[in-house]
Amino acid sequence: MDTLRKHILLIIILLLSACGGGGSEPKPVVTPPPVTTPDPTITLTKLSDADTNIETSVFKIEGSDTIGAFTFDLSNVATAYIKGNGQKTQITNNSVDVSGMSLKDFEISVMHDSGETMDFKVLSFTVGGKSYSYNGSAISVTFTKTEPVVNNNSRLTLFVDASVKISTEAPSQVVKGEKPSTLYLRNLIQKITKYNETLDSYEDYSEEEIALVDGTIDYHLPVGRYLIHLSGDRETAGTSLKFKGAYEVNVTNINGGHHNTDVMRVSGLTESAVNTMQDYDNQFVNGESKDFTLFDILIDNNKNPTLSIASFFNILSYDVLSPSIESVTIRYYLVAYQPSLFYNINFKSNLSAKIDIKLPTLLTPVSYDVNAGELLIAQAQGEIPAGEHIIDITISNVAYTGDDFIYGIDAGITDLSGYGGHSGNVLGALKTIKVRE
């Protein structure tokens, strides 16, 4: 019986042990942490700066996931595209849908027409229908202004009078009484300025020394408006001579043709230089060889002095009148090749204005009120020596009618030397002054 009890007690003990004891707590169940997916990302890399008017890939976008759309800040660039895997879509209003491309990586190409630096930004991108902001740095792109390659589209032939062309070939002697076919000038400098429509003014474009054989210059100019100023000099017959000229060209087609002529005129001529050349010329008779003087171009085909014993001109310029620019002064040069009698300036304009004229025979300017369409004759008769005389004309109080101020002008002069026997008016070209209200 004792043995049976012992077996029963042993079985009870084993059962209690298997159940963990009568009053113990159950062990907790551990839940594994959730699996998280990182947000998609993009990386921007600059590829290149750009030239104006040429489409250029400027930066690339590399994504961690397939991207469906972008929003940008493209700083008002003229044109922008997004490209990838041979596909290309224009970006409009700073956004683009690229879901049809099914790509992670893209390139951004742009085209712009002005030289400046721009900052391009990606603001956001979409993956799986969800939008993500991009806070990375902007891409800075510099556009370099380039001009298109053009053919010869403008030609200028330079004369010193109607039949004598400018040349930079080594000088040779001339025959007294025969007009030479070319005039040698050294240090022939050409300065070109180009019109800037935004600033309403001309800006430096190029400057260089040029070589001429037959007076002709070929230009390669992009579309635009230009002023071309030329200057040169030479030593001859014991004196120094300087020449200047100016020419305006408007290129409307880079492959179009423009052929014009212009006259370079003697500048800064002094009475002493005229007398030196005259004394030198008097040593020779017609048919003899000698150095060039101005009197060699002041002869006609009959070996007589030309009727033009003076020139009257201004160096071409761009002038504007406006409420903030109330007056403009135009400088004219009256070049007398002999002692002369000056007697008037004739002036006529399309608008009423006030003009102040500094005449070569007066110490102080004289003022006139000019009525539109009426001829003003500014008289101040007096003798003037050979050489250059400056006539400044200041224009103000222009009537604002919506029209530009256009005037014609000439100078009355009589040769006193008997060399040319000329009496009459020396014409100046029509001049236009822009009027801005």
Residue pairs with C-beta under 8 A, 6 or more apart in sequence:
16 22
39 132
40 63
40 64
40 65
40 67
40 125
40 127
40 132
41 63
41 64
42 61
42 62
42 63
42 64
42 67
42 122
42 125
42 134
42 136
43 61
43 62
43 63
43 136
44 59
44 60
44 61
44 122
44 136
44 137
44 139
45 59
45 60
45 62
46 58
46 59
46 139
46 140
46 141
47 57
47 58
47 59
47 60
47 107
48 56
48 57
48 58
48 141
49 56
49 58
49 141
49 142
49 143
49 144
50 56
50 58
50 110
50 111
50 112
50 141
50 142
50 143
50 144
51 143
51 144
51 145
51 146
52 112
52 113
52 114
52 115
52 143
52 144
52 145
52 146
53 111
53 112
53 113
53 146
53 148
54 111
54 146
55 79
55 81
55 109
55 110
55 111
56 109
56 110
56 111
57 83
57 107
57 108
57 109
58 108
58 109
58 110
58 120
58 139
58 141
59 107
59 108
59 120
59 139
59 141
60 105
60 106
60 107
60 108
61 67
61 70
61 105
61 106
61 107
61 108
61 122
62 104
62 105
63 103
63 104
63 105
63 106
63 125
63 127
64 104
65 104
65 127
65 128
66 102
66 103
66 104
66 127
67 98
67 103
67 104
67 106
67 125
67 126
67 127
68 97
68 98
68 99
68 126
68 127
68 128
68 129
69 95
69 96
69 97
69 98
69 99
69 125
69 126
69 131
70 82
70 91
70 95
70 96
70 98
70 122
70 124
70 125
70 126
71 94
71 95
71 122
71 123
71 124
71 125
72 80
72 91
72 94
72 95
72 96
72 120
72 121
72 122
72 123
73 94
73 119
73 120
73 121
73 123
73 138
74 80
74 91
74 94
74 110
74 118
74 120
74 121
75 118
75 119
75 120
76 118
77 110
77 111
77 112
77 118
77 120
78 110
78 111
78 112
78 113
79 90
79 110
79 111
79 112
80 90
80 91
80 108
80 109
80 110
80 111
81 88
81 89
81 90
81 91
81 108
81 109
81 110
82 88
82 89
82 91
82 96
82 98
82 106
82 107
82 108
83 89
83 106
83 107
83 108
83 109
84 98
84 101
84 103
84 105
84 106
84 107
85 101
85 103
87 101
89 96
89 97
89 98
89 101
90 96
91 108
94 123
98 106
108 120
110 120
110 141
112 118
112 143
114 143
114 145
115 143
115 144
115 145
116 142
116 143
117 140
117 141
117 142
117 143
118 140
118 141
118 143
119 138
119 139
119 140
119 141
120 138
120 139
120 140
120 141
121 134
121 138
121 139
122 134
122 136
123 133
123 134
124 131
124 132
124 133
124 134
125 131
125 132
125 134
126 132
147 222
148 222
148 254
149 220
150 220
150 221
150 222
150 254
150 255
151 220
151 254
151 255
152 218
152 219
152 220
153 219
153 220
153 221
153 251
153 253
153 254
153 255
153 256
153 257
153 258
154 218
154 219
154 221
154 249
154 251
154 257
154 258
154 259
154 260
155 216
155 217
155 218
155 219
155 257
155 258
155 259
155 260
156 216
156 217
156 219
156 228
156 247
156 249
156 259
156 260
156 261
156 262
157 165
157 214
157 215
157 216
157 217
157 259
157 260
157 261
157 262
158 165
158 166
158 212
158 215
158 216
158 217
158 230
158 245
158 261
158 262
158 263
158 264
159 165
159 166
159 215
159 261
159 262
159 263
159 264
160 166
160 183
160 243
160 263
160 264
160 265
160 297
161 263
161 297
161 306
161 308
163 179
163 181
164 179
164 180
164 181
164 182
164 183
164 297
165 181
165 182
165 183
165 212
165 214
165 215
165 216
166 182
166 183
166 185
166 188
166 212
166 215
166 232
166 243
166 264
167 182
167 183
167 184
167 185
167 212
167 213
167 214
167 215
168 184
168 185
168 186
168 188
168 210
168 211
168 212
168 213
168 232
169 182
169 184
169 213
170 184
171 184
171 234
171 236
171 292
172 184
173 289
173 290
173 291
173 292
174 180
174 289
174 290
174 291
174 292
174 296
175 287
175 288
175 289
175 290
176 281
176 284
176 285
176 286
176 287
176 288
176 289
176 290
176 296
177 286
177 287
177 299
177 303
178 296
178 303
179 296
179 297
179 299
179 301
180 292
180 296
180 297
182 214
182 215
183 292
183 297
184 234
184 292
185 232
185 233
185 234
185 243
185 264
186 232
186 233
186 234
187 209
187 231
187 232
187 233
188 209
188 210
188 211
188 212
188 230
188 231
188 232
189 207
189 208
189 209
189 210
189 230
189 231
189 232
190 206
190 207
190 208
190 209
190 210
190 217
190 228
190 229
190 230
191 204
191 206
191 207
191 228
191 229
191 230
191 231
192 205
192 206
192 207
192 221
192 226
192 227
192 228
192 229
193 202
193 203
193 204
193 205
193 226
193 227
193 229
194 202
194 203
194 205
194 224
194 225
194 226
195 201
195 202
195 224
195 225
195 226
195 227
195 318
196 202
196 203
200 320
200 434
200 436
201 318
201 320
202 227
202 318
205 226
210 217
219 249
221 249
221 251
221 254
222 251
222 254
223 251
223 252
223 253
223 254
224 250
224 251
225 248
225 249
225 250
225 251
226 248
226 249
226 250
226 251
227 246
227 247
227 248
227 316
227 317
227 318
228 246
228 247
228 248
228 249
229 244
229 245
229 246
229 315
229 316
230 244
230 245
230 246
230 247
230 262
230 264
231 242
231 243
231 244
231 245
231 267
232 242
232 243
232 264
233 240
233 241
233 242
233 243
234 240
234 241
234 292
235 241
236 291
236 292
236 293
237 276
237 277
237 280
237 281
237 290
237 291
237 292
237 293
238 276
238 277
238 280
239 272
239 273
239 276
239 277
240 273
241 266
241 269
241 273
241 294
242 266
242 267
242 268
243 264
243 265
243 266
243 267
244 264
244 265
244 267
244 315
245 262
245 263
245 264
245 265
246 262
246 315
246 316
246 317
247 260
247 262
247 316
248 316
249 258
249 260
251 258
265 311
265 313
265 333
265 335
266 294
266 311
266 335
266 388
267 333
267 388
268 388
269 294
269 335
269 337
269 386
269 387
269 388
270 387
270 388
271 385
271 386
271 387
273 387
274 294
274 337
274 338
274 386
274 387
275 386
277 293
277 294
277 295
278 293
278 295
280 290
280 291
280 293
281 290
281 293
281 295
283 290
284 290
286 303
294 337
295 305
295 337
297 306
298 305
298 306
298 308
298 309
298 337
298 420
299 305
299 306
300 306
300 307
305 419
305 420
305 421
306 420
307 420
307 421
307 422
308 420
308 422
308 426
309 336
309 337
309 338
309 340
309 413
309 415
309 419
309 420
309 422
310 334
310 335
310 336
310 337
310 340
310 411
310 413
310 426
311 333
311 334
311 335
311 426
312 332
312 333
312 334
312 335
312 410
312 411
312 426
312 427
312 428
313 332
313 333
313 428
313 429
314 330
314 331
314 332
314 333
314 428
314 431
315 331
315 333
317 330
318 434
319 328
319 330
319 433
319 434
320 328
320 433
320 434
320 435
320 436
321 327
321 328
321 395
321 398
321 405
321 433
321 434
321 435
321 436
322 435
322 436
322 437
323 437
326 396
326 397
327 394
327 395
327 396
328 394
328 395
328 396
328 433
329 392
329 393
329 394
329 395
330 392
330 393
330 394
330 395
330 431
330 433
331 390
331 391
331 392
331 393
332 390
332 391
332 392
332 393
332 409
332 411
332 428
333 388
333 389
333 390
333 391
334 342
334 360
334 384
334 388
334 389
334 390
334 391
334 411
334 413
334 426
335 387
335 388
335 389
336 384
336 385
336 386
336 387
336 389
336 413
337 386
337 419
337 420
338 386
338 415
338 416
338 417
338 419
338 420
339 383
339 384
339 385
339 386
339 415
339 416
339 417
340 383
340 384
340 386
340 413
340 414
340 415
340 416
340 417
341 381
341 382
341 383
341 384
341 413
341 414
341 416
342 359
342 360
342 361
342 380
342 381
342 382
342 383
342 384
342 389
342 411
342 412
342 413
343 379
343 380
343 381
343 382
343 412
343 413
343 414
344 377
344 378
344 379
344 380
344 381
344 411
344 412
345 357
345 359
345 377
345 378
345 391
345 409
345 410
345 411
345 412
346 375
346 376
346 377
346 378
346 409
346 410
346 411
346 412
346 425
347 355
347 357
347 368
347 370
347 375
347 376
347 378
347 393
347 407
347 408
347 409
348 373
348 374
348 375
348 376
348 407
348 408
348 409
349 370
349 372
349 373
349 405
349 406
349 407
349 408
350 372
350 373
350 403
350 405
350 406
350 407
351 372
351 398
351 399
351 401
351 403
351 405
351 406
351 435
352 369
352 370
352 371
352 372
352 397
352 398
352 399
353 369
353 370
353 395
353 396
353 397
353 398
353 399
353 405
354 367
354 368
354 369
354 370
354 395
354 396
354 397
355 367
355 368
355 370
355 376
355 393
355 394
355 395
355 396
356 365
356 366
356 367
356 368
356 392
356 393
356 394
356 396
357 365
357 366
357 368
357 378
357 391
357 392
357 393
357 394
358 364
358 365
358 390
358 391
358 392
358 393
359 365
359 366
359 378
359 380
359 391
360 382
360 384
360 389
360 390
360 391
361 380
361 381
361 382
361 383
361 384
362 380
362 382
365 392
365 394
366 378
366 380
368 376
368 378
370 376
372 399
383 416
384 413
391 411
393 409
395 405
395 407
395 433
398 405
398 433
398 435
400 435
400 437
402 437
403 435
404 432
404 433
404 434
404 435
405 432
405 433
405 435
406 430
406 431
406 432
406 433
407 430
407 431
407 433
408 428
408 430
408 431
409 428
409 431
410 425
410 426
410 427
410 428
411 425
411 426
411 428
412 424
412 425
412 426
413 422
413 423
413 424
413 425
413 426
414 422
414 423
414 424
415 421
415 422
415 423
